[in-house]
Amino acid sequence: MAQGIRPLNMMQASYAEEALPAANMKRGNMAMNLPNPGVRNAMDGGDASKVNMNPQVQINQGLGMQNMQQNLQTSNFQNIAGAMGQNRAAMSQMTDAESKAQIAMNNQIANVMMDPGLMPGGAPGMAKFAAISNDPAAGKRLLNDMAINSAMYQKSMMG
């Protein structure tokens, strides 16, 4: 039975691995030669090419590294989205505080205008102002709006 020509040393290339590039060069077909000499299966560093090794551990380690890289990539997007959400929440709180301050100021003005002890004439003075205008219904609406503002102010001060 014929035996393959193999070197005694596993690090040394076989006769075919040395002869094929030389034969390609003689035929003018150097493009077929590999850019590197390659390594034997026993020397490739991977368990998948070895008959007596179980490649499952090495494959799982590779998949674990891939999973870690994917998690790092997506965590960047999540961190950016979280920072944007915090900015929106801070802006919302700031505008909410400004809005509440404006409402409180409007309510305070309405309460001062309706309080007979604080303004000369107080509410009757406002009623006279509304009656002076050409539209008595506008005066009634003004007094109604002021009463609603006052009630909202009282409720906000309690709760």
C-alpha positions in Angstrom: 0.0 0.0 0.0 1.3 3.4 -0.9 2.1 5.8 1.9 2.0 9.6 1.6 5.3 11.4 1.6 5.3 13.2 5.0 8.1 14.9 6.8 9.1 13.5 10.2 8.9 17.0 11.8 5.3 18.3 12.0 6.5 21.9 11.7 8.0 21.2 8.3 5.8 21.5 5.2 5.1 18.3 3.1 6.7 17.7 -0.3 3.4 18.6 -2.0 3.1 21.9 -0.1 6.6 22.8 -1.3 6.3 21.5 -4.8 2.9 23.0 -5.8 4.1 26.7 -5.6 7.2 25.8 -7.6 5.1 24.0 -10.3 2.7 27.0 -10.5 5.7 29.3 -10.9 7.1 27.2 -13.8 3.8 27.3 -15.6 3.5 31.1 -15.1 0.5 30.7 -12.9 1.8 32.4 -9.7 -1.7 33.8 -8.9 -2.8 30.4 -7.8 -0.2 30.3 -5.0 -1.4 31.2 -1.5 0.1 34.4 0.0 1.1 32.5 3.1 2.4 29.0 3.5 -0.4 28.0 5.9 -0.2 25.7 8.8 -1.0 22.1 9.3 -4.3 21.2 11.0 -2.6 20.1 14.1 -1.0 23.5 14.4 -3.9 25.8 13.5 -4.8 26.6 17.1 -8.5 25.6 16.7 -10.2 22.6 18.2 -12.6 22.2 15.3 -9.9 20.7 13.0 -8.6 18.2 15.5 -10.2 14.7 15.7 -9.5 14.1 19.3 -10.7 17.5 20.6 -14.2 18.7 21.4 -14.6 22.1 19.7 -17.7 23.0 21.8 -15.8 24.8 24.5 -13.9 27.0 22.1 -17.0 27.8 20.1 -18.8 28.8 23.3 -15.9 31.1 24.2 -16.0 32.7 20.8 -19.8 33.2 21.1 -19.4 34.6 24.6 -16.9 37.2 23.2 -19.3 38.0 20.4 -22.1 38.5 22.9 -20.0 40.8 25.0 -19.1 42.9 21.9 -22.7 43.2 20.9 -23.7 44.2 24.4 -21.0 46.9 24.5 -22.2 48.3 21.2 -25.9 48.4 22.2 -25.1 49.8 25.6 -23.7 52.9 23.9 -27.0 53.6 22.3 -28.9 52.8 25.5 -26.6 55.3 27.4 -27.2 58.0 24.8 -31.0 57.4 25.0 -30.9 57.5 28.8 -29.0 60.8 28.8 -31.5 62.2 26.4 -34.4 61.1 28.6 -32.7 62.7 31.6 -32.4 65.9 29.7 -36.0 65.8 28.7 -37.1 65.1 32.3 -35.0 68.0 33.6 -36.4 70.4 31.0 -39.9 69.2 31.8 -39.4 69.8 35.5 -38.0 73.3 34.8 -40.9 74.3 32.5 -43.3 72.7 35.0 -41.9 74.8 37.8 -42.0 78.0 35.6 -45.6 77.2 34.6 -46.7 76.7 38.3 -45.0 79.9 39.2 -46.9 81.8 36.5 -50.2 80.2 37.5 -49.5 81.2 41.2 -48.7 84.7 40.2 -51.8 85.0 38.1 -53.9 83.6 40.9 -52.3 86.0 43.4 -53.1 89.0 41.1 -56.7 87.8 40.8 -57.0 87.4 44.5 -55.6 90.9 45.1 -58.0 92.3 42.6 -61.0 90.6 44.2 -60.0 91.4 47.8 -62.0 94.4 49.0 -59.5 95.1 51.8 -56.4 95.3 49.5 -57.7 97.5 46.7 -59.9 100.6 47.0 -63.3 99.5 45.9 -62.1 95.9 45.7 -64.5 93.6 43.8 -67.2 96.3 43.5 -64.5 98.5 41.8 -63.9 95.7 39.3 -67.6 95.4 38.7 -67.8 99.1 38.0 -64.8 98.7 35.6 -66.7 95.9 33.8 -69.9 97.9 33.7 -68.1 100.9 32.2 -67.1 98.8 29.2 -69.4 98.6 26.3 -70.0 94.9 26.8 -71.6 93.9 30.1 -71.2 90.3 29.2 -67.4 90.8 29.0 -67.5 92.1 32.6 -69.4 89.0 33.8 -66.9 86.8 32.0 -64.0 88.7 33.6 -65.5 88.3 37.1 -66.2 84.6 36.4 -62.6 84.0 35.2 -61.3 85.8 38.3 -63.5 83.6 40.5 -62.2 80.5 38.8 -58.6 81.6 39.2 -59.2 82.4 42.8 -60.7 78.9 43.4 -57.9 77.2 41.7 -55.4 79.2 43.7 -57.1 78.3 46.9 -57.1 74.6 45.9 -53.4 74.7 44.9 -52.5 76.3 48.2 -54.3 73.5 50.1 -53.0 70.5 48.1 
